[in-house]
Amino acid sequence: MITIYFVAADAQSAERAVGGGPQGEDTVESEVDPTALAWLDAQLTGRDLDDLLGEDLTTADGSDAAMVGRSGGAYVVALDPLFTTELARADVDELLPTWLESDDVDGADPEDMSDFLTDLQTLCADAADAGHRVYCWVGA
């Protein structure tokens, strides 16, 4: 499985990535599934982890489900704006050690995860600066 986190102006723009993946420079490629970010979301936003992992994926503002589009084995989901805002201003060095202890990233290389989290944080900050959102494309 490949995951590519990317910035798009809106869900309609993000949905265009479903078929072949996002294009452009504002991307972060990783093997980190978006569900593995739930622990970070809970730590940063104070939301309940069980709620975040529940079947009803809604954003903090109560808008529609995070699923933007699906085609074959690929799909695009929107990351919650509250989470991306908090991650953009978080202390990655403080978050990383406890995230590495979570079941979500058990056994992951600490340096790879640090690079991923730093790159994702930059992507979140860039999206916020542009008034856009962060999405995740998942495919094979």
N, C-alpha and C positions, 0 to 999 in steps of 0.2 A: 504494500500500500504506500502511495505517495501522497503527501499533503503539501499544498502550497497555499500559504497565507498571502492575501493580496488586498490592495485598496481599490475600492470602486466608489463612484459617486452615489450610487443607489442600487437597490436590489435588481432592477431591470438590467443595469449595466453588468452587475455581477453574474446574473443568470446566463449571459452570453458565454461565460467561461465554462459552463457545464460540459459541453461537448469535447473540447480539446485542451482545457486547462487555461489558466490566466496567462496573458502575455504582458510583457513590459518589465520595467526595472523595479517597480515597487512590489517585490515579492520576496517571500522567505520560504524556501523549500525545506521540508523536514519529514521525519517519520513520526512526529508527535501528532497523534490523533487529537481532534478538537475536544473530545471528551476528557482527555488527560489534562486539559486546562481547567476543569471544574474545581479541582482542589485550590488552584491559584485564585480563581474567581471567588471562592468562599473566603479565602484568607484576606483578599483585598477589599471585598464589598461587604463582608459580614453576612452574606446570604447563606442559607442552610445548604450544605453539600447534598443532602438527599433530595432536596427540591431541585437543585441544579442538575442532578442526574436522573430526575424523573422523566416520565414519558412526554409530558407537556412542555416542550421547549419554547418558552416565551421569553421575550426580552423584559428587562426590569421595568420598562415603562408600560408593560402590558400589551405591546403590539403583537402582531401575528407571530406564528412559530418561526424559529430561526432558519428552517429549511427554505432555501431560495429556489432551488431547482434540482432535478435529478434526470439523468439520462444513462440508461444501461447501468454499469457499475460505478459511475461517477456521480458526485453530487456536490452542491455548494451550500454552505451554511453561513449565516451571518454571526459574527461574534457580538456579544451584547455590548452596547455602547458604554454602559456603566463600567463593565470589566475593562474594556480597552482604555477608557479614560484613566482608571485607577492604575492600570499597568504602565501607562505612559509616564506616570510620575512616581512609580514605585522604586524602591531601592532593590535592584536585582540581586546584589551581593547578600542582602539580608534574606530575601525570599528563597534563593536557590538551595541552601543546605537543607531546609525543612521540606522543600518540594522533592528533593532527591530521596528523602526518606519515605515519601508516600508510595502507595502501591501503584499509582498511575505511571510512574517512571522508574519503577524498581529495576535495578541493574543497568540503567543508562549511564553512559560515559559522562562524568561531571563536566568536562571541558566542552563536549558537544552540547550539553544542555545549557551551559552558561552562554555559549555562542548563540544558540537558538533563542533563548530568553532575551538576550540583549538585542538581537536582530528584530524579534517580535515587538519589543518595547519601542524601538525606533520606528517600526512600521506603524504602530498605534499612535505615536506622537505625530508622525507625518500625516496620517489620516485625520487626526483631530485638527491639525493646523490648516488642512485643506477643506475642512467641513465635510469629510467623507467618512465611510465606515470601513471596517476590516472584515473580510470574508475568508472562508477557508474552502478550497477545492480539494476533494478527496477522490482519488482514482487509482487505477492500477498501472 
